[in-house]
Amino acid sequence: MERKRVEFTNRQLRDMIVPLFFEQFLLMLVGIADTFFISQAGESAVAGVSLVNQFNTVFIYLFTALASGGAVVISQYIGSRNHDSAGEASSQLLMFSFLFSLLLTAGVLLGNRSILRFLFGNVENDVMDACVTYLRISAYSYPAIAVYNAGAAICRSLGKTKVTMNISIVSNIINVIGNTIGIFVLHAGVAGVAYPSLIARTFSAAVITYLCFNRKNEVFYRTEWIVGWNGSLLSKILKIAIPNGAENGIFQLVKVALSSIVALYGTYQIAANGVAQSIWSLAALAGAALGPVYITVIGQCMGAGDTTAAEFYFKKLIKITLAFSITWNLFVFLITPLMLRFYNMSEETVSLTITLVIIHNIFNAAAFPFSGCLGNGLRAAGDVSFTMIVSIASTLCVRLLLSYIFSVVFSMGVIGIAIAMCADWIVRAILFIARTNSGAWKTKKVI
C-alpha cells in the first residue's frame, strides 16, 4: 500500500499546543486553590494531604506512563492509516489501565494505614488520621484517573486537545465548588476536599469515555475490543510504558532524596526553595504543553514510515518549543518580583528565591526543550531504551550526585541542588541532540 506523506499545518500545530498550555495552566491554578481550601481545615489536614499527595503522585505517573505508551502506539497506527488497529489499541489501553488501577486501589484500601506507617513513620495521630481519610477516598479515584488518561491518549493522538482542555475546565470548576461546600458549608475537613476531587475525576473519566465511543471519530472504542485480550497490542504499549514508568519512578525517588537534603539547611533556604519551586512549576508550563505534541506528530510520521517528515517536524517543533520557552520563562521571571510581594518573607529569602528562579528559567528555556520535549519525540519514534537509559543514568549520576557534591560538600545549599538540576538537563540535551542527529531512531519499530 502506498504511504501518504504526513503533514501538519501551522494552524493544526497551534490548535494542539494552545489548549494543552491552558489545560496545564488551569491545573496549576486549581492546585493553588486546593492548597488554600485544605489550609482552612487546619495544619493536620495540610500535613496529611501533603504527605498522601506525594504517595499518590507515584500512581499518577504510572497511569501517565501507561497512557503515553498507548499514545505512541495509537499515533503510529493513525499515521499508517490503520484506524481499526488504532481503535483496538485504544480499547486495550482502556481495559488494561482500568484493571491495573483496580489492583492498585484494592492494595491501597486493604493496607492503607500500614503503608502510611511504613512511608512516613510515627507522625502525630491527627496527621495520620488525616492521611488515612484522604488516602482511602483518593484511592477510589485511581480507576477514574487511569480511565481518563486512556481517553486523553486517543484525543491527543488525534490532535483533539481542545476536548481534554474543555473537560478539565468543567472538572476543575466542579472541584472548586465542591471544595467550597465541603470546607465552608459542611465543615468536613479532609473529606471535604477529597470527595470533590473524586467526583471531578469520575466526571472527567465518564465524559471522555463517552466521547471515545463516538464512531464519528477516526479512532474509537469498541466493546468487543475492550472485553478481549490482545497480547500483541498490549506488548507494544507496555514496551513504551514500562521504560517510561521506570524513568518517572526513579525520578520521584530522587526527588524524595533531594527533599531530605534540602531539609538539612536553615529555614530561609527551605522557604526560598519551596517558593521557587512553585514559580518553577509556572515556568515549566511551556515544556509540559509541547511534550504531548511531539508524541502525536512524530508518532504519526513514524507510523506512516515517513522518516523525512519526522526529521522535518523534529526541527520545526524544536524551533517552536525554544521560542515559546524563552518567551514564557522571561515573562515568568519578570513577574516574579510581583508574585513575591504576596509572600511574607525576609529580604534574604526573597533574594535567594530570585537567584533560584534566574538559574532555573535560563536553563529551562535553553536546555529543557532538548532534554524533555526532544526526549518525548524519540520515545514516539520507538527509541525508548535509549531515552530510558540516558534519563535514569543522568538522574542518578548527574542530578543526585552533583546535588550532594554541590550542596553538601561545597556547602552551596539549595543553589547547588538547582545547578545540579540544570546540569542534568544539559547532559540529557547533549545526548538527545546527538541521538536525533545520528538518525538511529529512524530504524526503530513500534507497530
Phi, psi and omega in degrees: 000133180289130182273139180267137180296136181272129179224139175234123178285164177300324179294319178297318178296317179298319182291342173274317188288312186300311178298322178297320179296312182292329176296313179294321179296318179296316179300321179294317179297319179293327176298320176295317179298319178300318179299320178297312182296317180297323181297335179287345182269359177109165184294323180298321178295317180300313181296316181297313181294320180299315180295316182293324180297327175298319179291315181296329181301325179300314180292320179299320177294325178295315179295321179294319179297319179296316179294324178295320175298319177295320182296322178297312181296315180298315181299319180292322177293323176297317179298328180274004181064023178260077187289331178295316178294325176297317178295320179292320177298320178297316181294319177294323176299316178300311182299311184293319179300317181294313180296318179299317180293324177297320179297315178295319179300314180299317180297318180291319181293326181284325186238028189303310184293321179296319178298315182294321177296320180294318185283318191244004175068207185268071174288166181302151185301320180297319179292317179297319178299319178295319178301311183297315180299312183293320181292318180300315182289317182292332179298327178295341182270354180304313178301322180295319178297316181295316181294318178298315181298324178296316178294322179296329178299321177294309184301316182287327177295329177275354182082012182267065184284344176296329181298309181293326178296313182295320177297318180297321179300308181295317181300317182286332172296316177302317182296315182294316178298317179297318178297319179299314180292315184296322184271310189268338180258308183272344182050048187270005177063224182301319179299331181292339175256340182282315183294319176301323177296319178298315180296316182295318180293322178295319176301312181300315181296317182294316183293313183291328177293317177302315180294326182284350174273353182292116184286356175285342178287155175297324181233132183209162177286149168229138184302317183295332177280332180286318184278350178273181180223111179249094184300325181295314179293317180298324178298319178299317180294314184290334177295335174270318188290318185295311176300321179296318178296322178296317177304308184295323180296313178298319180299317180295321178296320179294322177300319178297316179298319180292328177298324179290329176291317179301323182294347180286342188261173185294168184302319185293325178290319178297317180294316180298318179295320180295315179293318179300321180296325178293324177286323176301320181298327176290316181295329184282358183298328181299312179293321180296325181285324184278332184309307180297334180295322177300319181297314180296308187289307182293323178299315180294321178298315181291325177296327178278357182072017184261078182291334177296315177295320179300316179296320179298315183284334171303310182293317182294316181293325178296319178298316179297315182296316179298314181298316181293315183295317180297314181297314184291316180296324176295317179299315180297320179296319182295328180268357180301314178302324178294317180296324183291343177294338181276356178256139178269085185229157178287164179299323180297317180292319179298316180298317179294320179300314180298320178300315180296321179294319178301311180302310183298310188292326178299312185277334175293326179285319188264328186253323186298325177306329179273322184280330182259295185294317179297324176299322176298320179296319178296321177296319180296332177280351180100005183273057190279326181295317180297312182295325179294312182298314180298314184295314181293315180297319180292321179299316184280312188275337180253298185296308184289311183295313180292329176301316179294314182296311183291313188279324184262305184294314181267003176055041180270354178063215184292338175296321178298321179293320179296319179294320179296322177298316180293324177297322176301314179299318183296314180300312179298318182301314181299314183290321180289324176296315179298319180294318180296316181292333181290335181079006181299331181294340182292340184269355184282146180235134176248315181245000000 
